[in-house]
Amino acid sequence: MGDELAAEVSELEQQMYSMAGYEFNASSPAQLSEVLFTKLQLPTAGIKKGKTGYSTGQKELDKLRGQHPIIELIERYRELTKLISTYIEALPKLMAADGRIHTTFNQDVTSTGRLSSTNPNLQNIPVRTELGRKIRQAFVPSDGKVFVGADYSQFELRLAAVLAGDEKLIEDFNSDVDIHAKTAAETYGISIDEVNKSQRRAAKVINFGVLYGMSPHGLAAATGMSFTEAKKFIDHYFEVRKPIRQYLDKILTQAREQGFVETYFGRRRPTPDVKSSNFMVRSSAERAAMNMPIQGTEADLMKLAMIRLEDKLSGLADAILQVHDSILVECKPEDVQKVSEIMKAEMEGVCPELPIKLKVDVGTGVNWGEV
């Protein structure tokens, strides 16, 4: 796989050199900026500028998408070179004498309470791309075992509905409604049967993005909308999801007046920077304050689920990995059904007092990529 990717990287470099008219280091922000904005004269309106020239960060490339075919080549080049350096070349060197890669889980590093993984970070192995899934296929269980993975479906959005007291959204989740299609229908003012793929995608992006303070610029970059379309969509979204808007406003007020925000279970995070006179610092702190109760509650519930599973799966399965809203274990093939049933039941029933139904999807495989 490494040789295949290296060959594709070389081909991408040749294509970029041809477009630029000369060879350059595509990994150098300064040289890339020179190519894009001086040689190819791409528009600089709205592009951030630093000491070494115009930025070539991903957010800036998003603004240039469609302006020149070299943009897509750069994005693909970056994706491949990161996979090669971070995973394909690095992971084999980290293998221990027992043939396994051992990570370290940190209990109190993140500000939200989520577990983090270091040396190496196994929570960051790609999953959404075909190449990422191929890398996951390299991870296999012990001899004679198979993997069973269980992950919460739309976990943060369900918890946002609970924390915001959005009875309508809670009812939709409890009725197994397609939340993204329903949101699109309500936002666009059409029936759910009339919702097309692009409309559903926009609703999905904002359903999750709003929890992180997504702006019209962010929605436009993620969906291909114009800024005006994205702003209009977000405005309509909050008209439909008024309890979510009211909840986010309430959280910011609490952060400013009380100096902290808290999870469903009362675990607090101090928020001193929401009063900062520095706009960038204050904006970042506000986004973190809005997201912490949701992501922090997710972390609390996941840890409770892990404790329950440690007891229920004793002698049946061994825990291998936790990735934020999912748990991976290994067990004997003949125990897969029982293990799957236990994981689903314990994770969905982790907090009976919640007014919303939690949904857990379970999968199995002979490697991580199949799960």
C-alpha positions in Angstrom: 0.0 0.0 0.0 2.9 2.4 0.8 4.4 1.9 -2.6 1.0 2.6 -4.3 0.5 5.8 -2.4 4.1 7.0 -3.0 3.6 6.5 -6.8 0.4 8.5 -6.6 2.1 11.3 -4.7 4.9 11.4 -7.4 2.2 11.6 -10.1 0.4 14.4 -8.3 3.7 16.3 -7.9 4.4 16.1 -11.7 0.9 17.4 -12.4 1.3 20.3 -10.1 4.7 21.1 -11.5 3.2 21.1 -15.0 0.5 23.5 -13.9 2.9 25.8 -12.2 5.5 25.7 -14.9 8.3 24.7 -12.6 9.2 22.4 -9.7 8.5 23.5 -6.1 8.1 21.9 -2.7 4.3 21.3 -2.3 4.8 20.8 1.4 6.2 24.3 1.8 3.4 26.9 2.6 5.6 29.7 1.4 6.4 28.1 -1.9 2.8 27.0 -2.4 1.6 30.5 -1.7 4.0 31.8 -4.3 2.6 29.3 -6.9 -1.0 30.0 -6.2 -1.1 33.8 -5.8 1.9 35.0 -7.8 2.4 32.5 -10.6 -1.2 31.4 -11.1 -2.6 34.7 -9.8 -5.6 33.2 -8.0 -7.8 35.7 -6.2 -6.7 36.9 -2.8 -9.9 38.5 -1.7 -10.8 37.1 1.7 -7.6 35.0 2.0 -5.6 35.4 5.2 -2.2 36.9 4.9 0.8 36.3 7.3 4.4 37.3 7.4 5.4 34.8 4.7 2.5 35.6 2.4 -1.0 34.5 1.8 -2.1 31.4 3.8 -2.5 28.1 2.1 -4.3 26.4 5.1 -7.3 24.2 4.4 -9.9 27.0 5.2 -8.2 29.2 2.6 -8.1 26.4 0.0 -11.8 25.8 0.6 -12.4 29.4 -0.5 -10.4 28.7 -3.7 -12.1 25.5 -4.6 -13.3 25.7 -8.2 -10.9 28.5 -9.1 -8.2 26.2 -10.5 -7.7 22.4 -10.8 -4.5 22.6 -8.8 -6.5 23.1 -5.6 -7.9 19.5 -5.7 -4.4 18.2 -6.5 -3.0 20.0 -3.4 -5.8 18.6 -1.2 -5.2 15.1 -2.4 -1.4 15.5 -2.1 -1.8 16.6 1.6 -4.2 13.7 2.3 -1.8 11.1 1.0 1.4 12.5 2.5 -0.2 12.7 5.9 -1.4 9.1 5.7 2.1 8.0 4.6 4.0 9.9 7.3 1.6 9.5 10.2 0.4 6.0 9.7 2.0 3.9 7.0 5.6 4.7 7.9 5.1 5.4 11.6 2.8 2.7 12.9 5.0 -0.4 12.1 7.9 1.2 14.0 5.7 1.4 17.1 4.9 -2.3 17.2 5.9 -3.9 20.5 7.5 -7.3 21.0 4.1 -8.9 21.4 3.1 -7.7 17.9 0.7 -5.1 19.2 0.6 -1.3 19.1 0.0 0.0 22.7 -1.4 3.4 23.2 -1.7 5.5 26.4 -5.2 6.7 27.3 -5.3 10.0 29.2 -8.1 10.6 31.7 -7.7 14.3 32.4 -6.0 15.9 29.4 -9.0 17.2 27.4 -11.1 20.1 28.7 -14.4 18.3 28.0 -13.5 15.1 29.9 -13.1 12.9 26.9 -10.4 10.3 27.0 -7.4 11.1 24.7 -4.9 8.7 23.2 -1.2 9.3 22.8 2.0 7.5 21.8 0.5 6.9 19.3 -2.9 8.5 18.9 -5.2 5.6 17.9 -8.3 7.6 18.2 -7.4 9.6 15.1 -7.0 6.7 12.5 -9.0 7.9 9.5 -12.4 6.3 8.8 -14.3 8.4 6.4 -12.1 7.9 3.3 -11.4 4.7 1.4 -7.7 5.0 2.2 -8.4 5.5 5.9 -10.5 2.4 5.9 -7.6 0.5 4.3 -5.3 1.6 7.1 -7.8 0.3 9.7 -7.8 -3.0 7.9 -4.2 -3.5 9.0 -5.4 -3.8 12.6 -6.5 -7.4 13.4 -7.5 -9.2 16.6 -5.6 -12.0 18.4 -5.5 -15.4 16.7 -8.8 -17.1 16.8 -10.7 -13.9 17.7 -12.8 -11.4 15.9 -13.6 -7.7 16.6 -16.9 -6.4 17.8 -17.5 -2.7 17.7 -20.3 -0.6 19.1 -20.9 3.1 18.5 -23.5 5.6 19.6 -25.6 7.0 16.7 -25.9 10.8 16.5 -24.8 10.8 20.2 -24.1 14.5 20.6 -27.2 15.7 18.8 -29.4 13.5 21.0 -27.7 14.9 24.1 -28.1 18.5 22.7 -31.8 17.8 22.4 -31.9 16.7 26.1 -29.9 19.6 27.4 -31.9 22.1 25.4 -35.2 20.6 26.5 -36.2 20.4 22.8 -39.3 18.2 23.2 -40.0 18.1 19.4 -36.5 16.9 18.6 -36.6 14.4 21.5 -39.9 13.1 20.1 -38.4 12.8 16.6 -35.5 10.8 17.9 -37.7 8.5 20.0 -39.8 7.9 16.9 -36.8 7.0 14.8 -37.4 9.8 12.4 -34.6 10.6 9.9 -33.5 13.7 11.8 -31.4 15.3 9.0 -34.2 14.8 6.4 -36.8 16.2 8.9 -34.5 19.2 9.6 -34.1 19.9 5.9 -37.8 19.7 5.3 -38.6 22.1 8.1 -35.8 24.5 7.2 -36.7 24.6 3.5 -40.4 24.5 4.1 -41.1 21.4 2.1 -42.3 17.9 2.8 -39.9 15.2 4.0 -40.5 13.3 0.7 -39.3 16.3 -1.3 -35.9 16.6 0.4 -33.0 15.8 -2.0 -29.5 14.7 -1.1 -27.9 18.1 -1.1 -30.6 19.5 1.1 -30.2 16.6 3.6 -26.5 17.0 3.5 -26.7 20.7 4.4 -29.1 19.8 7.3 -26.7 17.2 8.5 -23.7 19.5 8.4 -25.5 22.2 10.4 -27.1 19.8 12.8 -23.7 18.8 14.0 -21.8 22.0 13.2 -24.1 24.3 15.2 -23.0 22.5 18.3 -19.5 23.9 17.6 -20.6 27.4 16.7 -20.5 26.8 12.9 -20.6 30.1 10.9 -22.1 30.8 7.5 -18.5 30.7 6.1 -18.1 27.2 7.6 -21.4 25.9 6.2 -20.6 27.4 2.8 -17.2 25.7 2.7 -18.6 22.3 3.8 -21.6 22.3 1.4 -20.7 24.5 -1.6 -23.4 27.0 -0.8 -22.8 30.7 -1.2 -22.3 32.7 1.9 -25.7 34.3 1.5 -27.4 30.9 1.1 -25.5 29.5 4.1 -26.5 32.5 6.3 -30.1 32.2 5.2 -30.1 28.5 5.9 -28.7 29.0 9.5 -31.3 31.7 10.2 -34.1 29.4 9.1 -32.5 26.5 11.1 -32.7 28.5 14.3 -36.3 29.5 13.6 -37.1 25.8 13.4 -34.8 24.8 16.3 -35.6 27.7 18.7 -34.9 25.6 21.8 -31.4 24.9 20.5 -30.7 28.6 19.9 -32.1 29.5 23.3 -30.0 26.8 25.0 -26.8 28.0 23.3 -27.6 31.6 24.4 -28.3 30.4 27.9 -24.9 28.6 28.1 -23.0 31.7 27.0 -24.8 33.7 29.6 -24.0 31.2 32.3 -20.3 31.1 31.2 -20.1 34.9 31.5 -22.0 35.3 34.7 -21.1 32.2 36.7 -17.6 31.6 35.2 -18.3 27.9 34.3 -20.4 25.5 32.3 -21.4 22.0 33.3 -22.4 18.6 32.0 -25.7 16.8 32.6 -24.1 15.2 35.7 -22.8 18.5 37.0 -19.1 18.2 36.1 -17.9 21.8 35.6 -15.4 23.5 33.3 -14.2 27.1 34.1 -14.7 29.6 31.4 -12.6 32.7 32.2 -11.7 33.6 28.6 -15.3 34.4 27.6 -14.6 37.8 29.1 -11.3 38.3 27.3 -10.9 41.6 25.5 -9.1 39.7 22.7 -11.8 38.9 20.0 -10.1 35.7 18.8 -9.6 34.4 22.4 -13.1 35.3 23.4 -14.7 33.7 20.3 -12.8 30.5 20.8 -13.8 30.4 24.5 -17.5 30.9 23.5 -17.4 28.0 21.1 -15.8 25.8 23.7 -18.3 26.8 26.3 -21.2 26.0 24.0 -19.9 22.6 23.1 -18.5 21.4 26.5 -21.8 20.5 28.2 -22.7 18.3 25.2 -19.4 16.7 24.5 -18.7 16.5 28.2 -22.0 14.7 28.9 -21.1 12.3 26.0 -17.7 11.6 27.7 -19.4 11.0 31.1 -21.9 8.5 29.6 -19.2 6.7 27.6 -17.1 6.2 30.8 -20.2 4.9 32.6 -20.8 2.5 29.7 -17.2 1.3 29.8 -17.6 0.5 33.5 -20.8 -1.5 32.8 -19.2 -3.4 30.0 -16.1 -4.2 32.0 -18.4 -6.1 34.4 -20.9 -7.7 31.9 -18.2 -8.8 29.4 -15.8 -10.3 31.9 -14.6 -13.6 30.6 -16.4 -13.1 27.3 -14.5 -10.3 25.6 -11.5 -8.0 26.0 -11.6 -4.3 25.5 -9.2 -3.1 22.8 -10.0 0.5 22.0 -12.3 3.4 22.8 -12.8 6.2 20.2 -15.0 8.9 21.8 -18.4 7.5 21.0 -17.4 3.9 20.1 -15.9 0.9 21.9 -14.0 -1.9 20.2 -13.5 -5.4 21.8 -12.3 -8.8 20.7 -13.9 -12.2 21.4 -14.3 -15.7 20.1 -16.4 -16.1 17.0 -18.9 -18.2 18.8 -19.5 -15.4 21.4 -20.1 -12.6 18.8 -23.9 -12.6 19.1 -23.9 -12.6 22.9 -21.2 -10.0 23.1 -23.1 -7.8 20.5 -26.3 -8.1 22.5 -24.7 -7.2 25.7 -22.8 -4.2 24.3 -26.0 -2.8 22.6 -28.1 -3.3 25.7 -25.6 -1.9 28.2 -24.7 1.2 26.1 -28.3 2.1 25.2 -29.4 1.6 28.8 -26.4 3.5 30.4 -28.7 6.2 31.8 -32.3 5.2 32.1 -33.3 8.7 33.4 -32.6 10.3 30.1 -35.8 11.3 28.3 -34.3 10.3 24.9 -33.7 6.9 23.4 -30.0 6.2 22.8 -29.2 4.2 19.7 -26.1 1.9 19.4 -25.0 0.3 16.1 -22.9 -2.9 16.4 -20.7 -4.4 13.8 -18.1 -7.2 13.6 -15.1 -8.1 11.5 -11.9 -9.9 11.1 -10.1 -6.5 11.0 -10.9 -3.0 12.3 -11.8 -1.8 8.8 -14.6 -4.3 8.5 -16.3 -3.4 11.8 
